[in-house]
Structure formats: C-alpha cells, structure tokens
C-alpha cells in the first residue's frame, strides 16, 4: 500500500455536511450531500492504548449488548493486577468536535468526539481522569446527570495530533473499559444497504459506523481477534466486522 496524502478540506465543511446528512436520516429522507472524499486507509489507527496495558477482551462494533445496539466497539482491561490506570492517546490527527461530562453509577465520565479533515469521525467514551489539556476542555462543559451524554460542540480549530495523551484512567469501579467508535461520514456503510436494517437503526451513527479493527496494524488486528468477547445477544457476529 502506497502513502496516501489526505486532501486538505476544511473540517468545518465536513461538519456541515455531516449535520445535514444526520438531519435527513432522522427525517426519513435520503441524504443529498456527501462529505469530501479521500482514501479511508490514510493512516493506521495507532497510539490509542499504551502497549504496557494489554486488553483482556474486545467489544466488536455493530452488536447488541444489554438490549441496546452498539455501533461502537470497545476494549476491557480486567486482568490480574490491572486497575483503571490505562492511558488513552489520540489515534489520529483530528479536530475536537464535541464532548460531554456525565455520570455513570455516580462516577464522572467523559466522552470526546473528533473529526479529521477527510470526514472520518471517532468517539472515545468512559474516560475518567484526563490529561491537563483535555481537562481544560472538560472544565468548560456542563455537568450532566446519570447517563446524560448530550454533547457540547466546540468552536472550530481545536486540533489534536496522533500520540497526544487524552486520559490517564478509564471506566467505572469494577469495570475498567472504554468505548471506541469510528464513523466514515463520507458514505453510509454496507449494512445500511439493507432497508430493514436501516429502518431498525435510524440514528446518525449506526449507518456510518465501520469496523475499526480492520484499520489497525495487522499485528494489532490479529492480537485483538484472539481476545474473548463479552457476552452479547449477537454472539461473535458483527454488522460491520467480517
């Protein structure tokens, strides 16, 4: 695979197209706009979790857990001696789009949403203690109640670079994990070609979600595919992952 250079499209343009597209889907209309295109394999997602903290199980995106459909995936860290001190890093260059600060089981959680210049969005949830820079961003957010993840948009221009530290601890007491969703906003995914599936998943995330496991390094993908899966109504089946 050769080197792919992302087209330098202003991130605000893709945000506009994404918002228009999401509104069309919610209203039951076919989207007319499409974010600017460039190759999806522009980068291997990397730097997400420090290599000193091996995950113990993986949640595939596109599964139903606890009665709720999850377009995102995630990783859990519940091995012997593991605690919440898991460092999370920016996986690819992007702009911070929105964030929320809320409670889960009474514990403050943070979720951040990022979009890169080519229309690939990713979302990291269940972040506990943040790096100084991300804590400054979180301090500007309203404190949501239990499970209230409504995001607050940030003004354009808050750039992050791959490898930048986001959080130093994750999860809630007794459950060390984080959620990670990746969404290709340039076009709807293959699962959405099924009208029955699309009608059952009408949100503004599921039709654009992708299997991020397929965009890691080959070694990382192979290692994660060997991990056990949490209990799911879908077993090992995923709407996005092969």
C-alpha positions in Angstrom: 0.0 0.0 0.0 1.4 3.4 -1.0 1.4 6.5 1.0 -2.0 8.3 0.8 -2.0 12.1 1.3 -5.2 13.4 2.8 -6.9 16.1 0.8 -6.8 19.4 2.9 -10.5 20.0 3.1 -11.6 22.4 5.9 -13.0 20.4 8.8 -16.0 22.8 9.1 -17.2 21.8 5.6 -17.4 18.2 6.6 -19.1 19.1 9.8 -21.8 20.9 7.9 -22.3 18.0 5.5 -22.5 15.6 8.4 -25.1 17.6 10.3 -27.2 18.0 7.1 -26.9 14.2 6.5 -27.9 13.3 10.1 -31.0 15.5 9.9 -32.0 13.9 6.6 -31.7 10.4 8.1 -33.7 11.4 11.2 -36.4 12.8 8.9 -36.6 9.7 6.8 -35.1 11.4 3.7 -32.2 10.2 1.5 -29.2 12.4 2.2 -28.2 14.5 -0.8 -24.9 15.8 0.4 -21.7 13.8 0.9 -18.5 14.8 2.7 -15.4 15.3 0.6 -13.7 12.1 -0.2 -10.2 10.8 0.2 -8.9 7.3 0.8 -10.1 5.7 4.1 -6.8 3.9 4.6 -5.0 7.2 5.0 -3.4 6.1 8.3 -3.2 3.0 10.6 -5.0 3.9 13.8 -2.3 3.9 16.4 -1.2 5.2 19.7 -4.7 4.5 21.2 -3.6 2.5 24.3 -0.2 2.2 25.8 1.3 -1.1 24.9 2.1 -1.8 28.6 -1.6 -2.3 29.2 -2.8 -5.3 27.2 -6.6 -5.6 26.7 -8.3 -8.7 28.0 -11.5 -8.6 25.9 -12.8 -6.7 22.9 -16.3 -5.5 22.0 -16.9 -5.6 18.3 -18.8 -2.6 16.8 -22.2 -3.4 15.4 -23.6 -5.7 18.1 -26.4 -5.7 20.6 -25.4 -5.7 24.3 -27.9 -5.5 27.2 -30.7 -4.9 24.7 -29.0 -1.8 23.2 -27.4 -1.7 19.8 -23.8 -0.5 19.9 -22.4 0.9 16.7 -19.1 1.5 18.5 -16.8 -1.1 20.0 -14.5 -1.1 23.0 -11.8 -2.7 25.0 -11.8 -4.1 28.5 -8.9 -4.4 31.0 -9.7 -6.8 33.8 -6.6 -8.9 34.0 -4.8 -9.7 37.3 -3.4 -6.6 38.9 -5.0 -4.3 36.3 -6.7 -1.2 37.5 -8.2 1.9 36.0 -4.7 3.5 35.2 -4.9 2.9 31.5 -3.6 5.7 29.3 -5.5 6.6 26.2 -3.9 8.5 23.3 -5.2 10.3 20.2 -5.2 7.6 17.5 -5.1 10.0 14.5 -4.8 13.7 13.7 -8.2 15.4 14.0 -10.2 18.4 15.3 -12.2 18.1 18.6 -15.8 18.3 17.6 -17.8 17.9 20.8 -17.7 16.4 24.3 -19.8 15.6 27.3 -19.3 15.2 31.0 -21.8 13.0 32.7 -22.3 10.4 35.5 -22.4 6.6 35.4 -23.1 4.9 38.7 -22.3 8.2 40.2 -18.8 8.4 38.7 -17.9 11.3 36.4 -17.3 10.1 32.8 -16.1 12.0 29.7 -16.8 11.4 26.1 -15.0 13.2 23.3 -15.8 13.2 19.6 -13.2 14.0 16.9 -13.4 14.5 13.1 -10.4 14.6 10.7 -10.2 16.6 7.5 -11.4 13.8 5.3 -14.6 13.1 7.1 -13.6 10.3 9.4 -15.1 10.7 12.9 -14.1 8.8 16.0 -15.6 8.9 19.5 -14.0 7.9 22.8 -16.2 7.3 25.9 -15.8 6.3 29.5 -12.7 8.4 30.1 -12.2 9.1 33.7 -9.1 11.3 34.6 -7.9 13.5 31.8 -4.6 15.0 30.7 -4.3 18.7 31.6 -5.2 19.9 28.1 -8.3 17.7 27.9 -9.3 18.6 31.5 -9.3 22.3 30.5 -11.7 21.4 27.7 -13.9 19.3 30.1 -14.0 22.2 32.6 -16.0 24.2 30.0 -18.7 21.5 29.8 -21.9 21.4 31.8 -22.1 18.6 34.3 -24.7 16.1 33.0 -26.7 13.7 35.2 -26.7 9.9 35.2 -26.3 8.7 31.6 -26.8 12.2 30.1 -24.3 12.1 27.2 -25.6 15.1 25.3 -22.6 16.7 23.7 -21.5 20.3 23.7 -19.9 21.4 20.4 -16.6 23.2 20.5 -15.6 26.1 18.2 -13.6 25.1 15.1 -9.9 24.9 15.3 -9.1 22.7 18.4 -6.6 20.4 16.7 -5.1 17.2 18.2 -2.2 15.1 17.0 -1.8 11.4 16.9 0.0 10.3 20.1 -1.3 13.1 22.3 -2.4 11.9 25.8 -6.1 12.2 26.4 -6.8 10.3 29.6 -4.9 8.5 32.3 -7.7 6.5 33.8 -10.8 4.9 32.4 -14.1 3.1 33.3 -16.1 2.8 36.5 -15.3 1.0 39.7 -15.3 -2.7 39.0 -15.3 -2.3 35.2 -12.2 -1.0 33.5 -13.0 -0.3 29.9 -13.6 2.4 27.3 -15.7 2.7 24.2 -14.3 3.5 20.8 -16.4 4.2 17.7 -15.2 5.1 14.2 -17.6 6.6 11.6 -16.8 7.2 7.9 -19.0 10.3 7.3 -18.4 10.3 3.5 -20.8 7.5 2.8 -23.2 5.1 4.5 -21.8 1.6 5.3 -22.7 -1.7 3.7 -25.1 -2.7 6.4 -27.3 0.3 5.6 -28.0 -1.0 2.1 -30.5 -3.3 3.8 -33.7 -1.2 4.2 -34.9 -3.3 7.0 -31.7 -2.9 8.9 -31.6 0.9 8.2 -35.2 1.3 9.5 -34.2 -0.6 12.7 -31.1 1.6 13.2 -32.2 5.1 12.3 -29.7 7.1 14.3 -27.0 9.3 13.0 -24.1 7.0 13.9 -25.0 3.4 13.0 -25.3 3.9 9.2 -21.8 5.4 9.2 -20.0 3.1 11.7 -17.1 1.0 10.5 -15.1 -1.9 11.9 -12.1 -0.1 13.3 -10.4 -3.4 14.0 -9.7 -3.6 10.2 -7.8 -0.4 10.2 -5.2 -1.2 12.9 -1.8 -2.6 12.1 -2.0 -6.2 11.0 -0.3 -7.3 14.2 -2.8 -5.4 16.4 -5.8 -6.7 14.5 -4.5 -10.3 14.8 -4.0 -9.9 18.6 -7.4 -8.4 19.2 -9.1 -11.1 17.2 -7.7 -13.6 19.7 -9.3 -11.9 22.7 -12.5 -13.2 24.2 -15.7 -11.3 23.5 -18.1 -10.0 26.2 -21.5 -11.7 26.4 -23.6 -10.4 23.5 -27.0 -11.2 22.2 -25.3 -11.4 18.8 -22.5 -13.8 19.9 -19.5 -13.2 17.8 -21.5 -11.7 14.9 -21.0 -8.0 13.9 -22.8 -5.9 11.4 -19.6 -4.2 10.4 -16.7 -6.7 11.0 -16.0 -9.7 8.8 
